[in-house]
């Protein structure tokens, strides 16, 4: 087993000991192995019953340091480790307990935490279908295309969110998002950089727990700013290595870049055709399709102010070629429903007047 404690990290396995020129596995003894000698010493200091065990060093083995003890003794120590636990955040407890001496160990713990979080997000996606859905359902992800500065008067939360994210005031950011989670990928009204909260977190080197929470709320790791940078690109340029593994996009489905770009171009043309001058008048940021490749929610909704409706769209990656299904309608106009099938090569109207 692997065990991470506030004293250090240990890999515990049945012991292999030499016997008549061979290595024999003993099921009644365990080898407590570690990458750092100090971790073994700390465990011996905490549990004096281990102090008589010699610390063996071998640079040729995977783990450089180890002690061998009887399994029953280790079982007793493991039980004591469980009983002494009083904290609610393990990484914070290690930082408090070890202080400056354990700074590098705490950094490793954050890396392991991020890798396992990535493992959690990488669950196998469910099969995709052509079936539509209701854009008001909680399963919908929403593309926020609002960019006009005038929206501040109507929605002051947008400006406040942008200010707090810029200033790295994460408790305030998370409070706003707890009430307005649909703003997680929103950018500053009237802003030019197109930084969403996750971009600001990457820029400022926010704590991993903050970044993880932003991703849980729905922050897209593939969302790009005006320079085409993803949050991971910004973190890398700023030297925030502790965020790289957490911000690296995890793709749930794949579409070749060139194909996706061509589908997106056709989709944008369709939006302009259906919505008319509303796109220009509202200075809307049209939906980018790359976030659809990483997000668990397969169905997206793009509301168009003034249209009393918008576009419900989703990717279908199976079959001969990837395609985007796009439904549009105006809620106050009967018979306005249009459904288009979009591939890299063509845009076809496949249904109409369903609303």
WOURMO-V468699 format. One record per pair of residues at least 24 apart in sequence whose ideal C-beta (glycine too) atoms are under 6 Angstrom apart, sorted by sequence separation. I is the first residue (numbers start at 1). J is the second residue. D is the distance in whole Angstrom. If there is no record, write none. Layout:
i=I j=J d=D
i=I j=J d=D
//
This chain:
i=10 j=34 d=5
i=173 j=197 d=6
i=308 j=332 d=5
i=40 j=65 d=5
i=264 j=289 d=5
i=8 j=34 d=6
i=162 j=188 d=4
i=199 j=225 d=6
i=221 j=247 d=6
i=278 j=304 d=6
i=329 j=355 d=4
i=196 j=223 d=6
i=222 j=249 d=5
i=37 j=65 d=5
i=158 j=186 d=6
i=221 j=249 d=4
i=278 j=306 d=5
i=202 j=231 d=4
i=260 j=289 d=5
i=275 j=304 d=5
i=278 j=307 d=6
i=33 j=63 d=4
i=47 j=77 d=5
i=195 j=225 d=6
i=8 j=39 d=3
i=34 j=65 d=5
i=158 j=189 d=5
i=194 j=225 d=5
i=203 j=234 d=5
i=165 j=197 d=4
i=193 j=225 d=6
i=194 j=226 d=4
i=199 j=231 d=5
i=202 j=234 d=4
i=211 j=243 d=6
i=275 j=307 d=6
i=33 j=66 d=4
i=184 j=217 d=5
i=193 j=226 d=6
i=198 j=231 d=5
i=202 j=235 d=4
i=8 j=42 d=5
i=166 j=200 d=6
i=184 j=218 d=5
i=7 j=42 d=4
i=31 j=66 d=5
i=32 j=67 d=5
i=165 j=200 d=4
i=184 j=219 d=5
i=185 j=220 d=6
i=199 j=234 d=6
i=205 j=240 d=4
i=211 j=246 d=5
i=7 j=43 d=5
i=168 j=204 d=4
i=181 j=217 d=5
i=31 j=68 d=5
i=152 j=189 d=5
i=151 j=189 d=5
i=185 j=223 d=6
i=208 j=246 d=6
i=7 j=46 d=6
i=29 j=68 d=6
i=142 j=182 d=6
i=149 j=189 d=5
i=170 j=210 d=5
i=177 j=217 d=5
i=253 j=293 d=5
i=29 j=70 d=6
i=30 j=71 d=5
i=144 j=185 d=6
i=149 j=190 d=3
i=144 j=186 d=5
i=251 j=293 d=5
i=28 j=71 d=5
i=251 j=294 d=6
i=30 j=74 d=5
i=250 j=294 d=6
i=249 j=294 d=5
i=11 j=63 d=6
i=15 j=68 d=5
i=274 j=328 d=5
i=267 j=324 d=6
i=263 j=324 d=5
i=259 j=322 d=6
i=253 j=317 d=5
i=255 j=322 d=5
i=222 j=290 d=4
i=223 j=291 d=6
i=222 j=291 d=5
i=270 j=340 d=6
i=220 j=291 d=4
i=222 j=294 d=5
i=267 j=342 d=6
i=5 j=81 d=6
i=266 j=342 d=5
i=270 j=347 d=6
i=263 j=342 d=6
i=263 j=344 d=6
i=266 j=347 d=5
i=262 j=344 d=4
i=259 j=344 d=5
i=6 j=93 d=6
i=6 j=94 d=5
i=6 j=97 d=4
i=110 j=208 d=5
i=125 j=252 d=4
i=122 j=250 d=5
i=121 j=250 d=5
i=115 j=245 d=6
i=114 j=245 d=4
i=110 j=242 d=6
i=114 j=246 d=4
i=118 j=250 d=6
i=148 j=283 d=5
i=147 j=283 d=5
i=147 j=285 d=5
i=145 j=284 d=4
i=145 j=285 d=4
i=143 j=287 d=4
i=141 j=295 d=6
i=141 j=297 d=4
i=143 j=300 d=6
i=139 j=297 d=6
i=140 j=299 d=5
i=141 j=300 d=5
i=142 j=301 d=5
i=143 j=302 d=5
i=140 j=301 d=5
i=133 j=299 d=5
i=135 j=301 d=4
i=135 j=312 d=4
i=128 j=316 d=5
i=132 j=327 d=6
//
